[in-house]
Amino acid sequence: MLKVGLVGIGFMGRGHLDIYMQLEEEGFPVKLVAICDVDKDKFEGKFLPGNLDVGNLKYDFSKYNLYTDYDEMLEKEDLDYIDIALPTYLHAEATIKALNKGIHVLCEKPMALNTEECQAMIDAAKANNKKLMIAQCLRFWPEYEYLKKCVDSKEYGKVVSAYFFRGGTTPRWSYENWLLNKEKSGGVLLDQHIHDVDVINWLFGTPKQVSTVGRNVFPGSGYDAVSTNYIYDDMAVNAQDDWTINSKDFGFAMTFRVNFEKGTLIYEGGKLTVYPHDGKSFVPEL
Ligand SMILES: NC(=O)c1ccc[n+]([C@@H]2O[C@H](COP(=O)([O-])OP(=O)(O)OC[C@H]3O[C@@H](n4cnc5c(N)ncnc54)[C@H](O)[C@@H]3O)[C@@H](O)[C@H]2O)c1
């Protein structure tokens, strides 16, 4: 049985909490034993809604050992791994502390704010011979896994062009508004676009060059809308992100359109459709 400590139960940490409850119910050998959040109001169920439907369950916090101090949790608990859903500016420090205590780490994306911090995290994992995993969740998202399978198998030939999008309402729920502070979140480029950066590298390898056009809307937030061209020899690849789509009922969207020599995959509105160029379109069972 893996014993887990979860740090940060804001918007995404609550998503993780829901999943631990589900995994326990379904009998998986993983048990959430401790939770840490600096804001003790969270343990009284005082949450702000985010742009996705997570964290809607009723929580019984009496089941867990609760902490408002991360160091104390590391000191007192006997954990197999720490799940870090803290604001991005705290990822490196919290990760390295856990690894140095001999505890494996699952850390939310983006890994950290710059390559120096990322390298220090990798070095700590290696030095302590512990696992460090970054929660780049699209690699486990069925529609993206299907896309990866088509790219690798060349079932529809080679990729000709690809377009990815994510975006939605402005994130205004975060702890001390860290998400709209460029120094703490890296803006939309690091906070959201990173998912498509990861997918594009995973699918197609490292591009020869990248070129991004960014637009700032909110003071101090960095870029709030970006469009990036990924330069490869024989494919036209572009990804966009925009967290200023503030219509009341929009929420959040992620989409892709990847065109192969002999077919096109379009993921939109939560549905993947395959359009073979020589036959009828279909929705694959995933
Ligand atoms: N995988 C995804 O698709 C996805 C989606 C959203 C967010 N995220 C990532 O999850 C992380 C958290 O984002 P969020 O939207 O949940 O932010 P949030 O502000 O809603 O939550 C952060 C939580 O950390 C707590 N916290 C702050 N400082 C702390 C400290 N020193 N010790 C203990 N707790 C502390 C806050 O009280 C808050 O509850 C970010 O890195 C974000 O990029 C990932």
The ligand as a Gaussian input file, in Angstrom:
#p B3LYP/6-31G(d) Opt

LIG

0 1
 N       -2.610000      19.323000     -14.622000
 C       -3.443000      20.324000     -14.873000
 O       -4.176000      20.296000     -15.859000
 C       -3.501000      21.493000     -13.928000
 C       -4.637000      22.295000     -13.885000
 C       -4.667000      23.366000     -12.972000
 C       -3.557000      23.629000     -12.168000
 N       -2.443000      22.840000     -12.271000
 C       -1.242000      23.130000     -11.472000
 O       -1.506000      22.814000     -10.113000
 C       -0.779000      23.690000      -9.260000
 C       -1.746000      24.362000      -8.290000
 O       -2.642000      25.184000      -9.028000
 P       -4.078000      25.578000      -8.455000
 O       -4.868000      26.128000      -9.586000
 O       -4.618000      24.441000      -7.690000
 O       -3.705000      26.776000      -7.436000
 P       -4.515000      27.219000      -6.119000
 O       -4.000000      28.559000      -5.764000
 O       -5.984000      27.037000      -6.321000
 O       -4.068000      26.161000      -5.029000
 C       -2.824000      26.218000      -4.381000
 C       -3.006000      25.728000      -2.936000
 O       -1.725000      25.710000      -2.296000
 C       -1.876000      26.251000      -0.979000
 N       -0.579000      26.790000      -0.550000
 C        0.042000      27.926000      -0.929000
 N        1.241000      28.058000      -0.335000
 C        1.393000      26.959000       0.452000
 C        2.422000      26.503000       1.310000
 N        3.565000      27.207000       1.488000
 N        2.248000      25.325000       1.984000
 C        1.086000      24.621000       1.833000
 N        0.072000      25.014000       1.022000
 C        0.223000      26.154000       0.340000
 C       -2.960000      27.315000      -1.105000
 O       -3.584000      27.608000       0.123000
 C       -3.910000      26.648000      -2.112000
 O       -4.893000      25.883000      -1.431000
 C       -0.063000      24.686000     -10.172000
 O        1.260000      24.287000     -10.399000
 C       -0.872000      24.603000     -11.466000
 O       -0.112000      24.925000     -12.606000
 C       -2.418000      21.778000     -13.113000

